[in-house]
């Protein structure tokens, strides 16, 4: 959370590289909207409060052109998105309090927050949330509430997602069910939504694994056990 970063875009063929931010902020976890506009969105740390706000720009944008989609008065973090333009966020908006929401952006004004129900969230917090291409499933990291516990030992889940009722139900662990103290993170949908890729440091090095929903199998797909692989994403699959 102390890194100073720049958000960048490049075409898949290696052309068109450009920065969206000037590299003077702590900007995290960029993704795209799924509404056909391919709007890049990300999270920017507030150095005063330590919280975050959600930022947006455009393909071809320049540093300084980015806009804030949420206020600095409360913390908010964008995880994923749906085709109607709403963003799946963790936020603490005034009057509503901390929770998970489908947020309708309103550039220049106040966004609309619609709560997402999740029984598991009462026991801890969800992170690196990714909605499946059909918007009927969701995968995420989960960490139980615990004072003084560092950000390790997370369990990865898949669950059913009801977009209309805004609910996350029937969560099933797919990795590190016991919550052992190693870095298990970044579950992302691949092959449509038939599988989830993630990384784990259980062996001491970051290795990539694929969990397949059909037979509940897990396979290591990184090829060099002495290398360090992390932060996987699926091709043509925004978070």
N, C-alpha and C positions, 0 to 999 in steps of 0.2 A: 504493500500500500504506500510505500515511499518512492516507488519508481517514477521517474519522469519519462513520459513516452510520447510518441507521435503516432496518430492514426493515418494509415496509408492505404492506397488502392493500387492494384496492378491488374492488368488483363491476364487471363490464364495462359496466353501465348508469350508472356514476358514483356509486352509493350505497355505503354500508357501509364507508367508509374507516376504517382503524384501524392503529395501529402495533403491531408485534410486539416491537420492541426499543426501548430508551430513547435511542438515539442517542449513546451514550458509547463504543461499540466500533467497530472497523473490520470491518464485515460486508459480505460480497461474494456476488454471483452467486446469488441465490435461485432455486430451482426447486421443482417439486412431485413428490411420489411418484406412481407410476402404478398403485398397488395398490387404487384406489378410495377411499382415505381422504383424498386430496388434502392430505397433510401437507406444509407448507412446510419446506424444508431449505435451509441456506446455510452459508457458511464464515466463521469468526470468527478474526481474527488474535490471536495470543498476543503481547502487547507486550513480553514478556520475552525470548522465544526468536526471535521473528520468524516462527515457523511458524503453522499454522492448525489449527483443529479444526472438526468438523462439528456444526452446531446444528440443532434442530428445534423447531417450535411447533405451533400448530393454527389453523385458521380461527376467528376470534373471540378468539384469545389476546391476552394483555396483556403489556407489558414486564415482565420478571422471571419470566415463566412458561416461557420457553424452556428447553430442556434440551440438554445436550451428548451427542452420540452417540459421540464419540471422546475419547480422553484427551489432555491437554495435554503428555504426556511425549513425543509424537511428532507429526509434522505430517501432516495429512490434508485432502483437498479433494474435495468432492462435485461431480461433473460432470453426471451423468444418472442415470436409474433404469430399472428394468424392472418388469413387471406383478406379479411375485411378491413385490415389496417390497424387493428388493435394490437397492443404490445402486452406481453405477459411480464409483469414487473413485481418486484418486492418493494414495498414502499410504506411510508408512515405519514400519509396525508392528514392534514388537520381534520379533526372530528371523527375520522375513520380509524386512525391508529395503525399500528404495524400489522402487515398482512400481505397476502398475495392478491393481485388484482389484474383484470384486463383493463388496460388504460387506453382511452381514445385520445390521441394527441390533439392539441389545439394550439398551434403555433401563435404566439402573441397573446394567448389567453390561458385560462386554467384548464388542464386536462380533466377528463371524466374518468373516475375510478369505479370499477364494478368488482366487488369482492369475489374471490374464488375460494370455495370451501374445500378444506382438506383436514381430515381428522389427524393424520400423521403430523401435521404442522403444529399441533398442540403439544407435542412431545419434544420438538426440536425445530431445526430450520432446514429448508430446501435450498439447494444451490445448483448452479449450472443447469438450470431447467431447460429442456428442449422438447417442444411439441412436435409430434410426428407429422409427416406430410398430409395424412388424411384428417388430422386434427382430432383424432379419436383416442390417441394414446400420448403418454408423456413419460420422459425419463429424467432422472435427477439424482444429485447427491443428497444424502440426508445425514445430519449430525445431531445427536441428541443433546438437549440442553445440559450443560455441565460447567460449573464455575471453574475457571482456570484451565480448562481443557484446550489444548492447542488444535489447530486446524488440520488434524490428521484423524485416521481411524473412521473415515466416512463409509457408509453403506450406499451402494448404488441400487436404485429402484426403477422399475417400470410400473406404470399404473394406467388405468382407464381415465380418459379425459372427456367430460361432457361440456362441449362449448356452449350449448344453449342454456344448460342449467348452471354452468360455471362451477363444475365440481371435479375433484380428483378422488377416485375411489379404487378399491381393490389393489393396493400397492403390493408388489412382489419383489423381494430382494434378488438381484442378479449377480452381485459381487460384494465380497467382504461383509457377509451377513452378520458376523460376530463383532464387527466394528474394531478389528485389530488395528494397532497403531502403525499404519503405513499409509502412504499417499495413494488413494484410489479415487480417480476423478475424471471429469469431462466426458460423461456418457453422451454420445451423439448418434442419431439415427443414420443408418446406411441401408443400401439395398431396399429402397422404399421405406418400409418400416418392419422388415422381417428380421432385422438385426440391429444391435447397438455396439458401437466401438467405444473403448475407453482405455485409459492408461492406469497402470498400477506399479508401485515401487516395492511390492512385496519381496521381490528377489534382490533388492538393493539397487537395481537400475530400473529406470522407467521403461516398461515394456507395454506393447499394445495388445489388447485382447478383443475378441469379437464374441458376443453372446447372441445365439440364435434362438428366436422365440419358439420356433416350431418344435424343436427337440430339446430345448433348454440346455444346449451344449455350449461350452466355452472353449475357445481355441486361441492360443497365442499366435499372432500374425506378424509381429515384428521378427526380423530374421537374425539379428545379431544380439546375443545375450549380453555382450560387453558394451554395447552402445546404449544410449539413453534416448528413448522415444517418449514424447509427451504431447498433450493438447491436440488430439486428433479431431478432425471434422469430416463429414461426409461430402462427397462431390455433389454439387447442385442441391445442397440441403442446408438452407439457412438454419441457424440455431432456433 
